[in-house]
Amino acid sequence: MGITSSCCLMIDGKVVAAQQEERFTRIKNYDTWPKYSIRSCLEIAKINIKQVDKVVWAGKDPPAMDYFLTKRYSSYSFKDMIDEQENYWYPVLYKNKKINYLKLFKKKIDLNQSPGKKILSKYINSKGKAKEILKKNFKELLVVNELGLGKNKIDYIEHHDCHSYYSISNIINKKSKILTLTIDGSGDKAINCTVSIYNNRKLKRVFESKNFIIGRIYRHITLLLGMKWGEHEYKTMGLAPYSGIRATDETYRIFCKTFDVRINSKNVLFKDLKDCYFAFKEKLKYSRFDAIAGGVQKFAEDRILKWVNYWIKKTNIKEISYSGGVSMNVKVNKEIAEIKNLKSLNVPGAGTDDSLSIGACYAYANKKGLKTYPLKDLYLGYQISDLEILNTIKGLNKKKYLIKKNQKPEDISRLLSNGLILGRCMGRMEFGARALGNRSILADPRSFNTIEKINKKIKSRDFWMPFAPSVVENHANKYFYLKKNVNYTQMTVCVETKKEYKKIIPAVLHPSDFTARIHLVKKELNIEYFRLINSFYKLTKIGILLNTSLNLHGRPIARTAADCMEILENSEIDGIEIENYLILKKNIN
């Protein structure tokens, strides 16, 4: 459990399933016990809980019980987040007051969640040493109570080790030395960045710090801009390019005066910062919203690039793997990819706390000297059965919907080329926040009007946010400037677009700087999706489809056929392909 909860199941060194709890509860960023994910992973593997040899927790620290009880990461509204700053953190940090967090957020306490009202009430009513003991043993208690397994089957992996092992999970058997980096808001013992070297199947940490607070700064600037931290940082990144150079530079200088990176063998130093919310609220009170976004993005790029270059020079290792929440900033990753003489860059999808469960499996297996296999893709979740589809669509209004079966790629690509916007729910659900074709909304990348239609009538997204291109490997270099030996398959690195295509594929480019957060589609990773895009190419001579996640605004990505129907009925999407069935709204024909 981190900011989001998930479960991963590894059997004989191979990940056979991994899923996020939010997909089951339908609550974005669901952050406590992942009981439905556990159950589904076992069902996918066709085993029962008694066959599990070891339960590995991602994170050694006891859970933050106040946050667990209130489901802070998934239940708090924007207003709650502001109230927390003003009514808890300000008195604590600036007035040295002791504030009872649970009393302040009493209405948020959920006693009906695992491990049940009796135990959770006992924690709330305990005091002193008894309370500390219960907190210390809480993870163990959850496993014993919820899974019925003994204490001897439980182990723990440090938070950033989980991030580190996840970052190399897809290249786990690579023989060359890999510089393994992690940056996030905070992990065990408040550590927020690490540097490790992976060599001969062993990971050795050479640096860690509590002071590299880029993630926390970015999080709180997102809140200051009127958006939810832990969820909308990508919106801050998307807003940043709209700021003019002069305005960006002014706010950038404010950030630079507040935080600097001066690296030595023991620490990363920062200065003049009491907190990451009120300090900047005062310093930025005369700055425009877009300038603030532009300044914090430039600041993040500059400081992280300085840090990465330092460690490349110090270790003389030019192959990089990178994870942690901050690794989701694709613009920073673009800057890293452009480092001179860099040999490779690997930023796996889902670098946030979602993937801690995957990293924990790899870390534990390595710790025990067990053989592991690379995680070749993120299609690790639930797959919809024909029976489920039939049960879902049998009651559909035939006057409103047209149902077609066994559509070929040519049929779907023809509809897309005619301007339809279609959902695609096929195969196993992908893991992480990024749709990689199996739970996606697809559209023609050539029409700028597509952006407005999806934003206003389907996703209810902010106007400034770009959509991503899924591009087949054999045509990618035609449209974009790609760097050699950079992993573009999981939508984690931004690229520049070639001048001649900026007006041809506007729907998949950032409207201000024309960069693209590309999803490189390889035949061996997703053959059916590859065929669909190739079919679209045969019709249009464009080997790209607009790709965005199959969900409504503020909701998790669709998992079931019922989730798909909810999207179809509550938006103006034209249709959704669910396995062998295509459901179209009749009014679009």
LUMTI-121067 format. One line per 8 residues: number of its first residue (from 1); for each residue x, z, y of C-alpha. Coordinates in nm, 2 decimals. Layout:
<rs>
NUM = X Z Y | ...
</rs>
This chain:
<rs>
1 = 0.00 0.00 0.00 | 0.13 -0.10 0.34 | -0.05 -0.25 0.63 | -0.24 -0.45 0.36 | -0.28 -0.36 0.00 | -0.22 -0.58 -0.30 | -0.13 -0.58 -0.67 | 0.12 -0.79 -0.86
9 = 0.15 -0.81 -1.24 | 0.48 -0.91 -1.39 | 0.51 -0.97 -1.77 | 0.85 -1.03 -1.93 | 1.01 -1.10 -1.59 | 0.75 -1.36 -1.48 | 0.48 -1.30 -1.22 | 0.15 -1.39 -1.38
17 = -0.08 -1.27 -1.10 | -0.08 -1.13 -0.75 | -0.37 -1.07 -0.52 | -0.47 -0.89 -0.20 | -0.75 -0.64 -0.20 | -0.91 -0.78 0.12 | -1.02 -1.09 -0.08 | -1.24 -0.86 -0.30
25 = -1.36 -0.61 -0.04 | -1.41 -0.89 0.22 | -1.26 -0.65 0.48 | -0.96 -0.81 0.66 | -0.63 -0.62 0.61 | -0.78 -0.38 0.36 | -0.52 -0.11 0.33 | -0.58 0.15 0.07
33 = -0.61 0.16 -0.31 | -0.63 -0.20 -0.45 | -0.86 -0.13 -0.75 | -1.03 -0.47 -0.76 | -0.69 -0.66 -0.73 | -0.56 -0.45 -1.02 | -0.87 -0.52 -1.23 | -0.85 -0.90 -1.16
41 = -0.48 -0.93 -1.23 | -0.53 -0.77 -1.57 | -0.82 -1.00 -1.64 | -0.61 -1.31 -1.55 | -0.34 -1.19 -1.79 | -0.60 -1.09 -2.05 | -0.45 -0.75 -2.11 | -0.58 -0.39 -2.05
49 = -0.43 -0.11 -1.85 | -0.30 0.07 -2.16 | -0.07 -0.23 -2.22 | 0.10 -0.17 -1.89 | 0.46 -0.03 -1.94 | 0.52 0.07 -1.58 | 0.34 0.11 -1.25 | 0.58 0.06 -0.96
57 = 0.49 0.17 -0.61 | 0.62 -0.02 -0.31 | 0.76 0.25 -0.09 | 0.92 0.59 -0.16 | 0.78 0.78 0.13 | 0.45 0.97 0.09 | 0.16 0.78 0.24 | 0.05 0.84 0.60
65 = -0.26 1.03 0.50 | -0.43 1.02 0.84 | -0.41 0.65 0.83 | -0.52 0.63 0.46 | -0.82 0.85 0.53 | -0.93 0.65 0.83 | -0.83 0.31 0.69 | -0.65 0.26 1.02
73 = -0.52 -0.10 0.95 | -0.85 -0.24 0.84 | -1.13 -0.04 1.00 | -1.00 -0.01 1.36 | -1.16 -0.22 1.63 | -0.96 -0.33 1.94 | -1.13 -0.04 2.12 | -1.02 0.21 1.85
81 = -0.66 0.08 1.90 | -0.67 0.14 2.27 | -0.83 0.48 2.23 | -0.55 0.57 1.99 | -0.29 0.49 2.25 | -0.46 0.67 2.53 | -0.61 0.97 2.35 | -0.34 1.03 2.09
89 = -0.01 0.87 2.16 | 0.00 0.92 2.54 | -0.06 1.30 2.51 | 0.18 1.33 2.22 | 0.47 1.13 2.37 | 0.43 1.20 2.75 | 0.27 1.54 2.76 | 0.42 1.70 2.44
97 = 0.07 1.80 2.32 | -0.03 1.85 1.96 | -0.34 1.63 1.89 | -0.54 1.65 1.56 | -0.55 1.28 1.46 | -0.83 1.32 1.21 | -1.05 1.52 1.45 | -1.00 1.25 1.71
105 = -1.11 0.98 1.46 | -1.35 1.19 1.26 | -1.61 0.91 1.24 | -1.35 0.68 1.07 | -1.28 0.91 0.78 | -1.39 0.75 0.45 | -1.42 1.01 0.17 | -1.59 0.77 -0.07
113 = -1.28 0.57 -0.14 | -1.03 0.63 -0.42 | -0.94 0.89 -0.55 | -1.28 1.03 -0.45 | -1.44 1.28 -0.22 | -1.33 1.59 -0.40 | -0.96 1.52 -0.37 | -0.97 1.37 -0.02
121 = -1.17 1.67 0.11 | -0.92 1.90 -0.06 | -0.64 1.74 0.14 | -0.83 1.76 0.47 | -0.91 2.13 0.41 | -0.56 2.23 0.29 | -0.30 2.38 0.51 | 0.08 2.43 0.52
129 = 0.27 2.39 0.20 | -0.03 2.31 -0.01 | -0.12 2.02 0.21 | 0.24 1.89 0.20 | 0.25 1.91 -0.18 | -0.08 1.72 -0.21 | 0.06 1.45 0.02 | 0.39 1.43 -0.17
137 = 0.21 1.38 -0.50 | -0.07 1.16 -0.37 | 0.06 0.83 -0.50 | 0.11 0.98 -0.84 | -0.23 1.13 -0.83 | -0.39 0.79 -0.75 | -0.23 0.63 -1.06 | -0.32 0.91 -1.29
145 = -0.68 0.94 -1.17 | -0.76 0.57 -1.11 | -0.57 0.41 -1.40 | -0.56 0.69 -1.65 | -0.19 0.65 -1.70 | 0.07 0.93 -1.74 | 0.32 1.03 -1.47 | 0.60 0.90 -1.69
153 = 0.48 0.54 -1.63 | 0.53 0.56 -1.25 | 0.83 0.45 -1.05 | 0.90 0.39 -0.68 | 1.10 0.12 -0.49 | 1.21 0.16 -0.13 | 1.00 -0.04 0.13 | 1.28 -0.27 0.25
161 = 1.42 -0.32 -0.09 | 1.07 -0.46 -0.18 | 1.09 -0.70 0.12 | 1.45 -0.80 0.03 | 1.36 -0.88 -0.33 | 1.05 -1.07 -0.23 | 1.27 -1.28 0.01 | 1.48 -1.40 -0.29
169 = 1.20 -1.40 -0.55 | 1.18 -1.78 -0.54 | 1.56 -1.82 -0.57 | 1.63 -1.52 -0.79 | 1.87 -1.70 -1.01 | 2.07 -1.88 -0.74 | 2.45 -1.83 -0.81 | 2.58 -1.84 -0.45
177 = 2.59 -1.54 -0.22 | 2.28 -1.49 -0.01 | 2.26 -1.30 0.31 | 1.93 -1.12 0.27 | 1.76 -1.00 0.60 | 1.45 -0.80 0.67 | 1.28 -0.71 0.99 | 0.94 -0.53 1.04
185 = 0.76 -0.27 1.24 | 0.86 0.02 1.02 | 0.92 0.11 0.65 | 1.05 0.42 0.46 | 1.23 0.67 0.68 | 1.12 0.46 0.98 | 1.38 0.19 0.89 | 1.28 -0.15 1.05
193 = 1.57 -0.38 0.97 | 1.82 -0.43 0.69 | 2.10 -0.66 0.59 | 2.19 -0.70 0.22 | 2.40 -0.94 0.02 | 2.26 -1.08 -0.30 | 2.54 -1.18 -0.55 | 2.56 -1.20 -0.93
201 = 2.20 -1.07 -0.96 | 2.28 -0.76 -0.76 | 2.15 -0.67 -0.41 | 2.38 -0.46 -0.20 | 2.26 -0.32 0.13 | 2.53 -0.33 0.40 | 2.33 -0.23 0.70 | 2.00 -0.06 0.81
209 = 1.86 0.06 1.13 | 1.56 0.24 1.28 | 1.63 0.10 1.62 | 1.57 -0.28 1.59 | 1.22 -0.24 1.74 | 1.13 -0.61 1.80 | 0.83 -0.58 1.56 | 0.69 -0.28 1.74
217 = 0.74 -0.43 2.08 | 0.57 -0.76 1.98 | 0.29 -0.56 1.82 | 0.21 -0.36 2.13 | 0.24 -0.65 2.36 | -0.02 -0.82 2.15 | -0.24 -0.51 2.21 | -0.17 -0.52 2.59
225 = -0.28 -0.89 2.59 | -0.62 -0.78 2.46 | -0.58 -0.86 2.09 | -0.55 -0.64 1.78 | -0.20 -0.55 1.66 | -0.12 -0.60 1.30 | -0.35 -0.90 1.29 | -0.32 -1.12 1.61
233 = 0.06 -1.14 1.67 | 0.03 -1.50 1.57 | -0.20 -1.56 1.86 | 0.06 -1.42 2.10 | 0.31 -1.66 1.95 | 0.06 -1.95 1.99 | 0.00 -1.86 2.35 | 0.37 -1.84 2.44
241 = 0.44 -2.21 2.49 | 0.17 -2.25 2.76 | 0.37 -2.03 3.00 | 0.59 -2.21 3.25 | 0.97 -2.17 3.24 | 0.99 -1.97 3.56 | 0.71 -1.73 3.46 | 0.85 -1.69 3.11
249 = 1.20 -1.61 3.25 | 1.06 -1.34 3.48 | 0.90 -1.15 3.20 | 1.19 -1.22 2.96 | 1.42 -1.04 3.21 | 1.19 -0.74 3.20 | 1.21 -0.72 2.82 | 1.59 -0.77 2.83
257 = 1.63 -0.48 3.07 | 1.43 -0.26 2.84 | 1.59 -0.35 2.50 | 1.93 -0.49 2.41 | 2.10 -0.57 2.09 | 2.45 -0.42 2.07 | 2.55 -0.43 1.71 | 2.83 -0.23 1.55
265 = 2.89 -0.13 1.19 | 2.66 0.17 1.22 | 2.37 0.09 1.44 | 2.16 -0.14 1.66 | 2.12 0.01 2.00 | 1.83 0.00 2.25 | 1.79 0.17 2.59 | 1.54 0.29 2.85
273 = 1.22 0.28 2.63 | 1.00 0.59 2.58 | 0.73 0.39 2.39 | 0.63 0.03 2.33 | 0.29 0.04 2.50 | 0.27 0.24 2.82 | 0.62 0.15 2.92 | 0.54 -0.22 2.91
281 = 0.19 -0.17 3.05 | 0.36 -0.04 3.37 | 0.65 -0.29 3.38 | 0.43 -0.59 3.32 | 0.13 -0.50 3.54 | 0.19 -0.78 3.78 | 0.26 -1.05 3.52 | 0.02 -1.32 3.39
289 = -0.10 -1.31 3.03 | 0.06 -1.63 2.94 | 0.39 -1.53 3.10 | 0.39 -1.21 2.90 | 0.34 -1.40 2.58 | 0.61 -1.65 2.67 | 0.85 -1.37 2.77 | 0.81 -1.16 2.46
297 = 0.85 -1.47 2.24 | 1.16 -1.58 2.41 | 1.29 -1.23 2.39 | 1.22 -1.21 2.02 | 1.39 -1.54 1.96 | 1.70 -1.45 2.16 | 1.75 -1.10 2.01 | 1.69 -1.20 1.65
305 = 1.91 -1.50 1.68 | 2.18 -1.29 1.82 | 2.14 -1.04 1.53 | 2.14 -1.32 1.26 | 2.45 -1.49 1.41 | 2.63 -1.16 1.42 | 2.58 -1.11 1.05 | 2.66 -1.47 0.95
313 = 2.99 -1.43 1.13 | 3.06 -1.08 0.99 | 2.99 -1.17 0.63 | 3.08 -1.54 0.64 | 2.77 -1.61 0.44 | 2.56 -1.91 0.56 | 2.28 -1.90 0.31 | 1.99 -1.68 0.43
321 = 1.68 -1.54 0.28 | 1.45 -1.35 0.52 | 1.13 -1.14 0.49 | 0.93 -0.85 0.65 | 0.65 -0.88 0.90 | 0.86 -1.03 1.17 | 0.95 -1.32 0.94 | 0.60 -1.45 1.00
329 = 0.71 -1.57 1.34 | 0.76 -1.93 1.27 | 0.91 -2.01 1.61 | 1.19 -1.76 1.55 | 1.25 -1.91 1.21 | 1.28 -2.25 1.38 | 1.57 -2.11 1.59 | 1.74 -1.97 1.28
337 = 1.70 -2.30 1.10 | 1.89 -2.47 1.38 | 2.20 -2.24 1.36 | 2.51 -2.46 1.34 | 2.66 -2.50 0.99 | 2.38 -2.30 0.83 | 2.37 -2.40 0.46 | 2.02 -2.28 0.37
345 = 1.72 -2.09 0.50 | 1.46 -1.95 0.27 | 1.16 -1.77 0.43 | 0.89 -1.72 0.16 | 0.52 -1.71 0.26 | 0.35 -1.38 0.31 | 0.65 -1.19 0.44 | 0.42 -0.91 0.56
353 = 0.34 -0.60 0.36 | 0.10 -0.80 0.14 | 0.41 -0.91 -0.07 | 0.56 -0.56 -0.12 | 0.39 -0.55 -0.46 | 0.57 -0.87 -0.56 | 0.90 -0.75 -0.43 | 0.86 -0.42 -0.61
361 = 0.82 -0.60 -0.95 | 1.14 -0.80 -0.89 | 1.33 -0.49 -0.76 | 1.23 -0.28 -1.06 | 1.31 -0.55 -1.31 | 1.66 -0.59 -1.15 | 1.71 -0.22 -1.15 | 1.65 -0.21 -1.52
369 = 1.87 -0.51 -1.59 | 1.57 -0.72 -1.71 | 1.57 -1.10 -1.69 | 1.33 -1.24 -1.42 | 1.21 -1.59 -1.34 | 1.18 -1.74 -0.99 | 0.84 -1.73 -0.82 | 0.80 -2.11 -0.79
377 = 0.47 -2.10 -0.59 | 0.21 -1.86 -0.45 | -0.09 -1.99 -0.65 | -0.12 -1.65 -0.82 | -0.49 -1.54 -0.78 | -0.84 -1.58 -0.89 | -0.99 -1.92 -1.01 | -1.35 -2.00 -1.00
385 = -1.52 -2.09 -1.33 | -1.79 -2.37 -1.37 | -2.04 -2.10 -1.47 | -1.98 -1.91 -1.15 | -2.03 -2.23 -0.94 | -2.35 -2.33 -1.13 | -2.49 -1.98 -1.08 | -2.41 -2.00 -0.71
393 = -2.55 -2.34 -0.63 | -2.85 -2.34 -0.86 | -3.07 -2.20 -0.58 | -2.95 -2.44 -0.31 | -3.20 -2.61 -0.09 | -3.19 -2.97 -0.22 | -3.34 -3.09 0.11 | -3.04 -2.94 0.30
401 = -2.75 -3.00 0.06 | -2.62 -3.29 -0.15 | -2.43 -3.20 -0.46 | -2.18 -3.45 -0.61 | -1.97 -3.39 -0.92 | -1.62 -3.51 -1.03 | -1.52 -3.66 -0.70 | -1.19 -3.85 -0.70
409 = -0.91 -3.80 -0.44 | -1.01 -4.14 -0.30 | -1.37 -4.02 -0.24 | -1.26 -3.70 -0.06 | -0.99 -3.88 0.15 | -1.25 -4.14 0.26 | -1.49 -3.87 0.38 | -1.20 -3.71 0.57
417 = -1.09 -4.04 0.73 | -1.45 -4.09 0.85 | -1.43 -3.76 1.05 | -1.58 -3.51 0.81 | -1.43 -3.16 0.80 | -1.43 -3.03 0.44 | -1.34 -2.71 0.27 | -1.13 -2.72 -0.05
425 = -1.15 -2.44 -0.30 | -0.96 -2.55 -0.61 | -0.74 -2.39 -0.87 | -0.59 -2.05 -0.84 | -0.62 -1.88 -0.50 | -0.30 -1.87 -0.30 | -0.14 -1.54 -0.21 | -0.08 -1.44 0.15
433 = -0.22 -1.52 0.49 | -0.14 -1.89 0.48 | -0.37 -2.15 0.31 | -0.16 -2.38 0.10 | -0.43 -2.63 -0.01 | -0.63 -2.43 -0.26 | -0.84 -2.23 -0.01 | -0.82 -2.46 0.29
441 = -1.03 -2.64 0.55 | -0.91 -3.00 0.58 | -0.95 -3.27 0.84 | -0.81 -3.59 0.98 | -0.50 -3.51 1.19 | -0.54 -3.81 1.42 | -0.84 -3.69 1.63 | -0.78 -3.43 1.90
449 = -1.16 -3.37 1.90 | -1.12 -3.22 1.55 | -0.95 -2.92 1.71 | -1.25 -2.83 1.93 | -1.49 -2.88 1.65 | -1.31 -2.65 1.41 | -1.24 -2.39 1.68 | -1.59 -2.37 1.82
457 = -1.82 -2.45 1.53 | -1.64 -2.33 1.22 | -1.35 -2.09 1.28 | -1.44 -1.94 1.63 | -1.07 -1.95 1.71 | -0.90 -1.92 2.04 | -0.86 -2.26 2.21 | -0.48 -2.23 2.24
465 = -0.41 -2.19 1.87 | -0.27 -2.49 1.68 | -0.35 -2.61 1.33 | -0.10 -2.68 1.07 | -0.01 -3.01 0.89 | 0.00 -3.04 0.52 | 0.25 -3.33 0.47 | 0.36 -3.49 0.15
473 = 0.73 -3.46 0.08 | 0.80 -3.83 0.07 | 0.66 -3.89 0.42 | 0.76 -3.57 0.61 | 1.08 -3.70 0.76 | 0.89 -3.99 0.92 | 0.69 -3.75 1.14 | 0.91 -3.45 1.19
481 = 1.27 -3.34 1.24 | 1.35 -3.14 0.92 | 1.67 -2.95 0.86 | 1.84 -2.98 0.52 | 1.81 -2.70 0.27 | 1.53 -2.52 0.46 | 1.22 -2.42 0.26 | 0.92 -2.57 0.44
489 = 0.68 -2.54 0.14 | 0.51 -2.21 0.25 | 0.44 -2.28 0.61 | 0.70 -2.04 0.75 | 0.92 -2.25 0.97 | 0.83 -2.46 1.27 | 0.97 -2.80 1.34 | 0.99 -3.06 1.62
497 = 0.77 -3.37 1.61 | 0.92 -3.72 1.65 | 0.82 -3.87 1.98 | 0.64 -4.17 1.84 | 0.39 -3.95 1.65 | 0.30 -3.70 1.91 | 0.00 -3.90 2.02 | -0.09 -4.02 1.67
505 = -0.13 -3.68 1.50 | -0.24 -3.45 1.79 | -0.47 -3.23 1.58 | -0.18 -3.07 1.38 | 0.06 -3.01 1.67 | 0.08 -2.74 1.92 | -0.09 -2.89 2.23 | 0.18 -2.76 2.47
513 = 0.52 -2.81 2.30 | 0.41 -3.04 2.02 | 0.58 -2.84 1.75 | 0.43 -2.81 1.40 | 0.41 -2.53 1.15 | 0.44 -2.77 0.86 | 0.33 -2.72 0.50 | 0.55 -2.95 0.29
521 = 0.35 -3.05 -0.02 | 0.56 -3.12 -0.33 | 0.41 -3.29 -0.64 | 0.56 -3.02 -0.87 | 0.40 -2.74 -0.68 | 0.04 -2.87 -0.63 | -0.02 -3.21 -0.80 | -0.39 -3.24 -0.71
529 = -0.34 -3.16 -0.34 | -0.04 -3.40 -0.34 | -0.26 -3.67 -0.48 | -0.53 -3.61 -0.22 | -0.29 -3.64 0.07 | -0.13 -3.95 -0.08 | -0.48 -4.10 -0.12 | -0.54 -4.03 0.25
537 = -0.21 -4.21 0.33 | -0.33 -4.52 0.14 | -0.64 -4.53 0.35 | -0.48 -4.45 0.69 | -0.11 -4.49 0.66 | -0.08 -4.12 0.76 | 0.05 -3.88 0.49 | -0.08 -3.57 0.66
545 = -0.40 -3.36 0.65 | -0.49 -3.09 0.90 | -0.49 -2.76 0.70 | -0.64 -2.43 0.81 | -0.75 -2.13 0.60 | -1.10 -2.14 0.44 | -1.26 -1.85 0.61 | -1.48 -1.75 0.91
553 = -1.32 -1.58 1.20 | -1.22 -1.22 1.12 | -1.30 -1.26 0.75 | -1.05 -1.29 0.46 | -0.99 -1.62 0.30 | -1.26 -1.73 0.05 | -1.22 -1.62 -0.31 | -1.54 -1.69 -0.49
561 = -1.80 -1.97 -0.49 | -2.03 -1.73 -0.30 | -1.77 -1.68 -0.03 | -1.76 -2.06 0.00 | -2.13 -2.08 0.04 | -2.12 -1.81 0.31 | -1.89 -2.04 0.51 | -2.10 -2.35 0.45
569 = -2.42 -2.18 0.56 | -2.28 -1.99 0.86 | -2.07 -2.27 1.02 | -2.08 -2.64 1.10 | -1.84 -2.74 0.83 | -1.96 -3.06 0.67 | -1.90 -2.96 0.31 | -1.69 -2.78 0.06
577 = -1.53 -2.90 -0.26 | -1.54 -2.62 -0.52 | -1.35 -2.73 -0.83 | -1.55 -3.02 -0.98 | -1.84 -2.99 -0.73 | -1.86 -3.13 -0.38 | -2.14 -2.98 -0.17 | -2.23 -3.17 0.14
585 = -2.48 -3.11 0.42 | -2.73 -3.39 0.42 | -2.75 -3.42 0.79 | -2.39 -3.56 0.81 | -2.47 -3.87 0.61
</rs>
